[in-house]
Amino acid sequence: ASVDAYKPIRISDDGTDDVMVWLSEQGLLLSRPNQEGWAGVICPNSAEHTDGNPEGRYMPANRAYTCLHSHCIDFGSSVFLQWIADNGGPKHTPGLREELLATVMGSALVKLTPTEAFPDAAAAVIAEVERKELQRVEKDGWYERFAYLQDDDAFFDLVERHEVSRHSFNAIFRHIACNSIHGKRPKIEAGTCFDENRQAKGARILKGVTYAAGESILCSRDGIVYGNRWRDARPVAVAGNVKPWLDHVERMVPDEKERAHVLDVMAFKLQHPNIKINHAVLHGGNPGSGKDTMWAPFFWSIGGKALRNVSLVRNEEITSQWGYALEAEVLVVNELRQSEAKDRRALENTMKPLIAAPPEFLMVQRKGLAPYDLVNRLQIIAFSNERVAINLPSDDRRWFVIWSDAPRMTDADGAKIWAWLESGGKSAAAAWLQVRDVSAFAPGATPAMTEAKAIMVEAGMSGAESFLVDLMRHRLGEFSKGVVGAPWHALCDRLQGSSPTGTRIVQPALLHALKEAQWVDMGRIASRDYLTKKHIFVAPDMVGVSRSDLRRMVETPPPMSVRLVK
């Protein structure tokens, strides 16, 4: 498009600038603003003018000042306005006057037709932008808005709840004149000015930062105060018809008990951000069946449209050395899967400290900043299209697993429910979750075993583990007596001879199979007849046998090995 097609907006003074009024009352105003908006005023530094002309220029529209005399090259707008404030005049900073901008923008916005994407919320938007603009904070407001951080030699914004480095603090407030209280260096950086006046102004000193969901802006641990980076982002939810969403939840989770547990997890986390739910939820199912759609209202209820406090990651990102994704109430893992059994087991071990507490704190590593400990209240929700997304032992206490057999949603059905969600459905579902009764929900309890989890446990074993578990459960070959003992490498060698072709029997697979078959570790046992101690495992029904008998039984050769054919 041609530049000529656009008309510039001219912002001119409306005659209400209190600085101009003060200058006039003090007899310092020499001329009214010209066509460019500059008024003639007596320069505060006029005594240094060698030509005898005392005039400087002031623009009331943006409170700018300039003087073309060589002695006034450093006497800019900030210094001029500070001089006025120091002499009893109004206190301002340079920049376009908000009331003039609001007048012009208001007349422009009246001509715009609001849409759903761009609603008529000009006043709210302008107020929010002004609130967040740090450079609008006056010097006297620094000590209420910021606290000093010892760990990072930085500043903590007590409104926005994030760190501001010393370099950034100096840059943001460079337009404000700062003088040292010690008199040795008249002009100093803003950060140094904050340091010098911090005690006199009552500003806070914090050890560092943390992320503690559900807590206030300042958190104390062992008598040490930290700034809390967490800020509640729950949007205002409006009650309404939630039947479309509940129908979809039932479609995805037809089992009533499983469905109730999932809804309880959502509602409890929404209502109690400060309490850890000590297990994760893994939702598997066919691609495109609507898993994301089912959980979308819950994620919105926590973080709104921007999904603040909700982290979206892939499983390979969980092992990253940087912990930025942990700064969340809900961690969403998309496409959880590993192709190899050993990798699935490693992933499960990596996620253990994230899923349950203890540990009560998780360390967040940050680039260029000191690491810090966040309070472990993270809720993990994982999705997968694989039946065996992760390896879980049969006695797992950290995962609640559901599987959706629902087919892929049609384009029409998907568009219909998402149109409902975006037109108030998410808000209605959030309101429903906010009032759901979760008084009977136990956040620290072990989640129930589900059919999907049982399948995952069985199918997640390696070929060697599955082969060994079958032998143990059927009490065949080396396991026929219900007792086995070390040395384990010798037992593995004997088992190798009867194993299926291509299956390698190794000690870790043997020990894991003993655990899955629920054989009991009896420790190292010796007896009067056999003084050498041997590590022994027994079948559950052999626990009552005397230890001397068990020690004798492992010395007796078992029957000839039986080859299990599948």
C-alpha positions as CSV (number, residue, x, y, z in Angstrom):
1,A,0.0,0.0,0.0
2,S,1.1,3.6,-0.7
3,V,2.3,5.6,2.3
4,D,0.2,8.5,1.0
5,A,-2.9,6.5,1.8
6,Y,-2.2,6.8,5.6
7,K,-2.9,10.0,7.4
8,P,-0.7,10.8,10.4
9,I,-2.2,11.7,13.8
10,R,-1.1,15.0,15.1
11,I,-1.1,15.4,18.9
12,S,-1.1,19.0,20.1
13,D,-1.2,20.6,23.5
14,D,-4.7,21.4,24.9
15,G,-3.6,24.2,27.1
16,T,-3.9,22.3,30.4
17,D,-0.2,21.4,31.0
18,D,0.5,22.2,34.7
19,V,4.2,22.7,33.9
20,M,3.3,25.6,31.5
21,V,1.0,27.0,34.2
22,W,3.8,26.9,36.7
23,L,6.3,28.5,34.3
24,S,3.9,31.3,33.6
25,E,3.2,31.9,37.3
26,Q,7.0,32.1,38.0
27,G,7.5,34.6,35.2
28,L,9.6,32.2,33.1
29,L,7.3,31.9,30.1
30,L,8.6,34.1,27.2
31,S,6.3,33.1,24.3
32,R,3.3,30.9,23.5
33,P,3.9,27.6,21.6
34,N,4.7,28.1,17.9
35,Q,3.3,26.0,15.0
36,E,5.7,23.2,15.9
37,G,4.5,23.3,19.5
38,W,7.7,24.9,21.1
39,A,7.2,27.6,23.7
40,G,10.0,30.1,24.7
41,V,11.0,29.9,28.3
42,I,13.9,31.3,30.4
43,C,16.6,28.6,30.6
44,P,17.5,27.6,34.2
45,N,21.1,27.7,33.0
46,S,20.8,31.2,31.3
47,A,23.5,32.7,33.5
48,E,26.0,30.6,31.5
49,H,24.7,31.9,28.1
50,T,27.5,34.0,26.5
51,D,25.3,35.8,24.0
52,G,23.0,37.2,26.6
53,N,19.9,35.4,25.2
54,P,18.2,33.6,28.1
55,E,15.7,31.6,26.0
56,G,15.3,27.9,25.9
57,R,12.5,25.8,24.3
58,Y,9.8,23.8,26.0
59,M,7.1,21.6,24.3
60,P,4.1,21.0,26.5
61,A,2.6,18.2,24.4
62,N,5.4,15.8,25.5
63,R,7.1,17.9,28.2
64,A,10.4,18.0,26.2
65,Y,13.0,20.7,26.7
66,T,16.0,21.9,24.6
67,C,18.4,24.7,24.7
68,L,20.7,25.3,21.8
69,H,23.4,27.2,23.7
70,S,26.7,25.2,24.0
71,H,26.7,25.4,27.8
72,C,23.3,23.6,27.9
73,I,24.2,20.6,25.8
74,D,23.7,18.2,28.8
75,F,20.7,20.2,30.1
76,G,18.0,17.9,28.7
77,S,14.3,17.2,29.3
78,S,14.8,15.1,32.4
79,V,17.1,17.6,34.1
80,F,14.7,20.5,33.2
81,L,11.7,18.7,34.7
82,Q,13.7,17.7,37.8
83,W,14.8,21.3,38.2
84,I,11.1,22.3,38.2
85,A,10.2,19.7,40.8
86,D,13.1,20.7,43.0
87,N,11.9,24.3,42.9
88,G,8.3,23.5,44.0
89,G,6.8,22.9,40.6
90,P,4.9,19.8,39.4
91,K,6.7,16.5,39.2
92,H,6.8,14.8,35.8
93,T,8.9,12.7,33.5
94,P,9.5,13.4,29.8
95,G,7.2,11.7,27.4
96,L,3.9,12.0,25.6
97,R,1.2,13.1,28.0
98,E,-1.2,10.3,28.7
99,E,-4.3,12.5,28.7
100,L,-3.5,13.8,25.2
101,L,-2.9,10.3,23.9
102,A,-6.1,9.1,25.4
103,T,-8.1,11.9,23.8
104,V,-6.7,11.1,20.3
105,M,-6.9,7.4,20.7
106,G,-10.4,7.6,22.1
107,S,-11.7,9.4,19.1
108,A,-9.9,6.9,16.8
109,L,-11.3,3.9,18.7
110,V,-14.8,5.2,18.4
111,K,-14.6,4.7,14.7
112,L,-13.5,1.1,15.0
113,T,-16.1,-1.7,14.9
114,P,-15.5,-4.2,17.7
115,T,-15.1,-7.9,16.8
116,E,-14.9,-11.1,18.8
117,A,-11.1,-11.2,18.3
118,F,-10.7,-7.5,19.0
119,P,-13.4,-6.5,21.5
120,D,-14.1,-3.0,22.7
121,A,-11.8,-3.0,25.7
122,A,-9.7,0.0,25.0
123,A,-9.7,1.5,28.5
124,A,-8.9,-1.9,30.1
125,V,-6.0,-2.5,27.6
126,I,-4.6,1.0,28.1
127,A,-4.8,0.7,31.9
128,E,-3.1,-2.7,31.9
129,V,-0.3,-1.5,29.5
130,E,0.3,1.6,31.7
131,R,0.4,-0.5,34.8
132,K,3.1,-2.8,33.4
133,E,5.2,-0.1,31.9
134,L,8.1,0.0,34.4
135,Q,9.5,3.3,33.0
136,R,6.4,5.1,34.3
137,V,7.3,4.2,37.9
138,E,8.6,7.3,39.6
139,K,11.7,7.1,41.8
140,D,9.6,7.2,45.0
141,G,7.7,4.2,43.8
142,W,10.8,2.0,43.3
143,Y,11.0,1.1,47.0
144,E,7.5,-0.3,47.1
145,R,7.5,-2.0,43.8
146,F,10.9,-3.6,43.9
147,A,12.9,-5.7,46.3
148,Y,16.7,-6.4,46.2
149,L,17.7,-10.0,45.4
150,Q,20.9,-11.2,47.0
151,D,21.4,-14.4,45.0
152,D,21.4,-12.6,41.6
153,D,22.3,-9.0,42.6
154,A,19.1,-8.1,40.8
155,F,15.7,-6.7,41.6
156,F,12.4,-8.4,42.1
157,D,9.2,-6.8,40.7
158,L,6.6,-7.3,43.4
159,V,3.8,-6.5,41.0
160,E,4.7,-8.7,38.0
161,R,6.6,-11.2,40.1
162,H,9.8,-11.5,38.0
163,E,13.4,-10.5,38.2
164,V,14.8,-7.4,36.7
165,S,18.6,-7.5,36.2
166,R,20.7,-4.6,37.4
167,H,21.7,-3.8,33.9
168,S,18.0,-3.7,32.8
169,F,17.0,-1.7,35.9
170,N,19.6,0.9,35.0
171,A,18.5,1.0,31.3
172,I,14.7,1.3,32.2
173,F,15.2,4.2,34.5
174,R,18.1,6.0,32.8
175,H,15.8,8.9,32.1
176,I,15.5,9.6,35.9
177,A,18.2,11.8,37.4
178,C,19.9,10.0,40.3
179,N,22.4,11.7,42.6
180,S,24.5,10.0,45.2
181,I,23.7,10.6,48.9
182,H,27.4,10.6,49.6
183,G,28.2,13.5,47.4
184,K,31.3,12.0,45.8
185,R,29.7,11.0,42.6
186,P,26.8,13.4,41.8
187,K,25.3,11.3,39.0
188,I,24.9,7.6,39.6
189,E,23.0,4.7,38.0
190,A,19.4,3.9,39.0
191,G,20.4,0.6,40.6
192,T,23.1,2.2,42.7
193,C,20.6,4.9,43.7
194,F,18.2,2.1,44.9
195,D,21.0,0.6,46.9
196,E,21.9,3.8,48.6
197,N,18.3,4.7,49.6
198,R,17.0,1.2,50.2
199,Q,17.2,1.2,54.0
200,A,15.9,4.7,54.4
201,K,12.9,4.0,52.1
202,G,12.1,0.7,53.8
203,A,12.6,-1.5,50.7
204,R,12.8,-5.2,51.1
205,I,15.9,-7.5,50.8
206,L,15.1,-11.0,49.6
207,K,17.5,-14.0,49.6
208,G,16.3,-15.1,46.2
209,V,13.2,-16.4,44.4
210,T,11.1,-19.5,44.4
211,Y,8.0,-20.8,42.7
212,A,5.3,-21.8,45.2
213,A,1.9,-22.3,43.8
214,G,-0.9,-21.1,46.0
215,E,1.3,-19.0,48.3
216,S,1.6,-15.2,48.7
217,I,4.1,-13.0,47.0
218,L,6.7,-13.4,49.8
219,C,7.5,-16.9,51.1
220,S,9.5,-17.8,54.1
221,R,11.6,-21.0,54.6
222,D,13.8,-21.5,57.7
223,G,13.4,-17.8,58.5
224,I,14.7,-16.7,55.1
225,V,12.3,-14.7,52.8
226,Y,12.0,-15.4,49.1
227,G,10.1,-13.7,46.3
228,N,7.4,-16.0,44.8
229,R,7.4,-16.1,41.0
230,W,4.0,-17.8,41.0
231,R,1.0,-15.6,40.3
232,D,-2.6,-16.9,40.2
233,A,-3.8,-16.8,36.6
234,R,-7.2,-18.4,37.1
235,P,-9.7,-16.5,34.9
236,V,-13.1,-15.6,36.1
237,A,-15.4,-18.5,35.2
238,V,-19.1,-18.1,34.4
239,A,-21.4,-21.0,35.1
240,G,-23.4,-22.4,32.2
241,N,-24.4,-25.5,30.4
242,V,-21.6,-28.1,30.6
243,K,-23.4,-31.0,29.1
244,P,-21.5,-31.0,25.8
245,W,-18.2,-31.3,27.7
246,L,-19.4,-33.9,30.2
247,D,-20.8,-36.0,27.2
248,H,-17.4,-35.8,25.6
249,V,-15.7,-36.8,28.9
250,E,-18.0,-39.8,29.1
251,R,-17.2,-40.7,25.5
252,M,-13.4,-40.6,26.2
253,V,-13.6,-42.3,29.7
254,P,-16.7,-44.6,29.7
255,D,-15.8,-46.3,33.0
256,E,-17.6,-44.4,35.8
257,K,-15.0,-44.8,38.5
258,E,-12.1,-43.8,36.2
259,R,-14.1,-40.8,34.9
260,A,-14.9,-39.7,38.5
261,H,-11.2,-39.9,39.4
262,V,-10.1,-37.8,36.4
263,L,-12.7,-35.1,37.2
264,D,-11.6,-35.1,40.8
265,V,-8.0,-34.6,39.8
266,M,-9.0,-31.6,37.7
267,A,-11.3,-30.1,40.3
268,F,-8.9,-30.6,43.2
269,K,-5.9,-29.0,41.4
270,L,-8.1,-26.1,40.4
271,Q,-9.4,-25.6,43.9
272,H,-6.2,-26.3,45.8
273,P,-3.1,-25.0,44.0
274,N,-1.0,-25.3,47.2
275,I,-1.5,-29.0,47.7
276,K,0.4,-31.7,45.7
277,I,-1.5,-34.5,44.1
278,N,1.0,-37.4,44.5
279,H,0.4,-39.1,41.2
280,A,0.4,-38.3,37.5
281,V,-2.3,-39.0,34.9
282,L,-1.5,-40.8,31.6
283,H,-4.2,-40.6,29.0
284,G,-3.7,-42.8,26.0
285,G,-5.9,-43.4,23.1
286,N,-6.4,-43.4,19.3
287,P,-4.9,-40.4,17.5
288,G,-7.5,-37.6,17.0
289,S,-10.0,-39.1,19.3
290,G,-10.4,-36.0,21.4
291,K,-8.0,-36.3,24.3
292,D,-6.8,-32.7,24.1
293,T,-10.3,-31.5,23.7
294,M,-11.4,-33.3,26.9
295,W,-8.6,-31.6,29.0
296,A,-8.7,-28.2,27.3
297,P,-11.2,-26.6,29.8
298,F,-9.1,-27.8,32.7
299,F,-5.9,-26.2,31.3
300,W,-7.9,-23.0,30.6
301,S,-9.2,-23.0,34.2
302,I,-5.6,-22.9,35.5
303,G,-4.0,-20.4,33.1
304,G,-6.6,-18.7,31.0
305,K,-6.2,-18.2,27.2
306,A,-2.4,-17.7,27.6
307,L,-2.1,-21.0,29.6
308,R,0.0,-19.2,32.3
309,N,1.3,-21.7,34.8
310,V,0.7,-24.6,32.3
311,S,3.9,-25.9,30.6
312,L,3.6,-27.9,27.4
313,V,6.6,-30.2,26.7
314,R,7.7,-33.3,24.8
315,N,9.1,-36.2,26.8
316,E,12.7,-35.6,25.5
317,E,12.5,-32.0,27.0
318,I,11.9,-33.4,30.5
319,T,15.5,-34.5,30.7
320,S,16.8,-31.0,29.8
321,Q,19.3,-29.5,32.2
322,W,17.2,-26.3,32.3
323,G,14.2,-26.3,34.5
324,Y,12.0,-23.5,33.0
325,A,9.2,-26.0,32.3
326,L,9.0,-26.9,36.0
327,E,7.7,-23.3,36.7
328,A,4.1,-24.4,36.4
329,E,1.2,-25.8,38.3
330,V,0.5,-28.3,35.5
331,L,3.1,-29.9,33.2
332,V,1.6,-31.4,30.1
333,V,3.7,-34.0,28.3
334,N,2.6,-34.5,24.7
335,E,3.3,-37.8,22.9
336,L,4.9,-39.7,25.8
337,R,6.7,-42.7,24.4
338,Q,10.0,-44.5,24.1
339,S,10.6,-47.3,21.6
340,E,13.0,-49.4,23.8
341,A,12.1,-51.0,27.1
342,K,15.3,-49.7,28.8
343,D,14.5,-46.2,27.6
344,R,10.9,-46.4,28.8
345,R,12.2,-47.5,32.2
346,A,14.8,-44.7,32.3
347,L,12.1,-42.2,31.5
348,E,9.9,-43.5,34.3
349,N,12.8,-43.1,36.8
350,T,13.5,-39.6,35.5
351,M,9.9,-38.5,36.1
352,K,9.6,-40.0,39.6
353,P,10.8,-36.9,41.5
354,L,8.5,-34.7,39.5
355,I,5.4,-36.7,40.1
356,A,5.5,-37.2,43.8
357,A,6.8,-35.4,46.9
358,P,9.2,-36.0,48.5
359,P,11.3,-34.4,47.2
360,E,9.6,-31.3,48.6
361,F,11.7,-29.0,46.4
362,L,12.9,-29.2,42.8
363,M,16.0,-27.3,41.5
364,V,15.5,-25.0,38.6
365,Q,18.7,-24.3,36.6
366,R,18.6,-21.0,34.7
367,K,21.0,-19.6,32.1
368,G,23.1,-16.8,33.5
369,L,21.3,-16.8,36.8
370,A,21.6,-18.6,40.1
371,P,19.6,-21.8,40.4
372,Y,16.7,-21.8,42.8
373,D,14.4,-24.3,44.5
374,L,10.7,-24.4,43.7
375,V,8.1,-26.0,45.8
376,N,7.1,-29.4,44.3
377,R,3.4,-29.0,43.7
378,L,3.6,-30.0,40.0
379,Q,0.8,-32.0,38.4
380,I,1.8,-34.0,35.4
381,I,-0.7,-34.8,32.7
382,A,0.7,-37.0,29.9
383,F,-0.8,-38.0,26.5
384,S,0.2,-40.8,24.2
385,N,-1.1,-42.8,21.3
386,E,0.9,-45.8,22.4
387,R,-0.4,-48.7,24.6
388,V,3.0,-49.0,26.2
389,A,4.2,-45.4,26.4
390,I,6.3,-46.0,29.5
391,N,7.5,-49.0,31.6
392,L,5.7,-49.3,34.9
393,P,6.3,-51.9,37.6
394,S,3.3,-53.8,39.0
395,D,3.6,-52.0,42.3
396,D,3.8,-48.5,40.8
397,R,2.2,-45.8,43.0
398,R,2.7,-42.8,40.8
399,W,0.6,-43.2,37.7
400,F,-3.2,-43.3,37.0
401,V,-3.5,-44.7,33.5
402,I,-6.6,-44.5,31.3
403,W,-7.1,-45.6,27.7
404,S,-9.7,-44.2,25.3
405,D,-11.0,-46.6,22.7
406,A,-13.1,-43.9,21.1
407,P,-12.5,-43.5,17.3
408,R,-11.1,-40.4,15.7
409,M,-13.5,-37.5,15.8
410,T,-15.0,-36.4,12.6
411,D,-14.2,-32.9,11.4
412,A,-17.8,-31.8,11.9
413,D,-17.9,-33.1,15.5
414,G,-14.5,-31.5,16.3
415,A,-15.5,-28.1,14.9
416,K,-18.9,-28.3,16.8
417,I,-17.4,-28.9,20.2
418,W,-14.6,-26.5,19.8
419,A,-17.0,-23.7,18.7
420,W,-18.9,-24.4,21.9
421,L,-15.7,-24.4,24.0
422,E,-14.5,-21.1,22.6
423,S,-17.9,-19.4,23.0
424,G,-18.1,-19.9,26.7
425,G,-17.8,-23.7,27.1
426,K,-14.4,-23.6,28.7
427,S,-15.6,-21.0,31.2
428,A,-18.7,-23.0,32.1
429,A,-16.6,-26.2,32.6
430,A,-14.2,-24.3,34.8
431,A,-17.0,-23.0,36.9
432,W,-18.4,-26.5,37.2
433,L,-15.0,-27.8,38.4
434,Q,-14.6,-25.0,40.9
435,V,-17.7,-26.1,42.8
436,R,-17.3,-29.9,42.4
437,D,-17.1,-31.6,45.8
438,V,-13.7,-33.1,46.3
439,S,-13.8,-33.5,50.1
440,A,-13.4,-37.3,49.7
441,F,-10.5,-37.0,47.3
442,A,-7.2,-38.1,48.8
443,P,-4.3,-36.3,47.0
444,G,-1.6,-38.4,48.6
445,A,-3.2,-41.8,48.1
446,T,-2.0,-44.4,45.6
447,P,-4.2,-44.3,42.5
448,A,-6.3,-47.3,41.7
449,M,-5.1,-50.0,39.3
450,T,-6.9,-49.7,35.9
451,E,-7.3,-52.1,33.1
452,A,-5.1,-49.8,30.9
453,K,-2.4,-49.8,33.5
454,A,-2.4,-53.6,33.9
455,I,-2.0,-53.9,30.2
456,M,0.9,-51.4,30.2
457,V,2.6,-53.2,33.0
458,E,2.4,-56.6,31.3
459,A,3.2,-55.3,27.8
460,G,6.0,-53.1,29.0
461,M,8.3,-55.9,30.1
462,S,11.1,-57.0,27.8
463,G,11.1,-60.4,26.1
464,A,13.5,-61.8,28.7
465,E,11.4,-60.4,31.6
466,S,8.2,-61.7,30.2
467,F,9.7,-65.2,29.7
468,L,11.0,-65.3,33.3
469,V,7.8,-64.1,34.8
470,D,5.9,-66.9,33.1
471,L,8.4,-69.4,34.5
472,M,8.0,-68.0,38.0
473,R,4.2,-67.9,37.9
474,H,3.9,-71.4,36.6
475,R,6.8,-72.7,38.9
476,L,8.7,-74.3,36.0
477,G,12.3,-75.2,35.7
478,E,14.7,-73.3,38.0
479,F,11.7,-71.9,39.8
480,S,9.8,-75.1,40.4
481,K,10.8,-75.3,44.1
482,G,9.6,-71.7,44.8
483,V,13.1,-70.7,45.9
484,V,16.2,-69.5,44.0
485,G,19.5,-68.2,45.2
486,A,22.7,-66.5,44.2
487,P,25.0,-66.4,42.4
488,W,22.7,-64.7,39.9
489,H,25.1,-64.9,36.9
490,A,25.1,-68.7,37.3
491,L,21.3,-68.9,37.4
492,C,21.2,-66.6,34.3
493,D,23.6,-69.0,32.4
494,R,21.3,-72.0,33.3
495,L,18.2,-70.1,32.2
496,Q,19.8,-69.0,29.0
497,G,19.8,-72.6,27.7
498,S,16.0,-72.9,27.9
499,S,15.1,-69.3,26.7
500,P,13.5,-68.5,23.4
501,T,15.8,-67.9,20.5
502,G,17.2,-64.4,20.4
503,T,16.4,-63.8,24.1
504,R,19.3,-62.8,26.3
505,I,18.9,-63.5,30.0
506,V,20.8,-60.9,32.1
507,Q,20.8,-60.2,35.8
508,P,18.8,-56.9,35.7
509,A,16.0,-58.7,33.7
510,L,16.1,-61.6,36.3
511,L,15.8,-59.3,39.3
512,H,13.0,-57.2,37.7
513,A,11.1,-60.4,36.8
514,L,11.3,-61.6,40.4
515,K,9.8,-58.3,41.5
516,E,7.0,-58.4,38.9
517,A,6.2,-62.0,39.9
518,Q,6.0,-60.8,43.5
519,W,8.7,-63.1,44.7
520,V,10.0,-62.0,48.1
521,D,13.5,-61.0,48.8
522,M,14.6,-62.9,52.0
523,G,18.1,-61.3,52.1
524,R,21.3,-63.3,52.6
525,I,20.8,-66.6,54.5
526,A,23.2,-69.1,56.1
527,S,22.4,-72.2,58.2
528,R,24.2,-74.7,60.4
529,D,24.8,-77.0,57.4
530,Y,25.7,-74.2,55.0
531,L,27.7,-71.5,56.6
532,T,28.2,-69.4,53.5
533,K,25.4,-66.8,53.1
534,K,23.4,-66.7,49.9
535,H,21.0,-64.1,48.6
536,I,17.6,-65.8,48.3
537,F,14.2,-65.0,46.7
538,V,11.1,-67.1,47.4
539,A,7.6,-67.4,45.9
540,P,4.9,-65.7,48.0
541,D,3.6,-69.1,49.4
542,M,7.1,-70.0,50.6
543,V,7.6,-67.1,53.0
544,G,6.7,-69.2,56.0
545,V,9.3,-71.8,55.4
546,S,12.2,-71.8,57.9
547,R,15.4,-70.0,56.8
548,S,17.5,-73.1,57.3
549,D,15.2,-75.1,55.0
550,L,15.3,-72.4,52.3
551,R,19.1,-72.3,52.5
552,R,19.2,-76.1,52.1
553,M,16.7,-76.0,49.2
554,V,18.9,-73.7,47.0
555,E,21.7,-76.3,47.3
556,T,19.6,-79.0,45.9
557,P,19.6,-79.1,42.1
558,P,16.2,-78.3,40.6
559,P,14.5,-80.7,38.1
560,M,15.7,-80.7,34.5
561,S,15.1,-77.3,32.9
562,V,11.8,-77.0,31.0
563,R,11.7,-75.1,27.8
564,L,8.6,-72.9,27.7
565,V,7.2,-72.7,24.2
566,K,4.9,-69.8,23.3
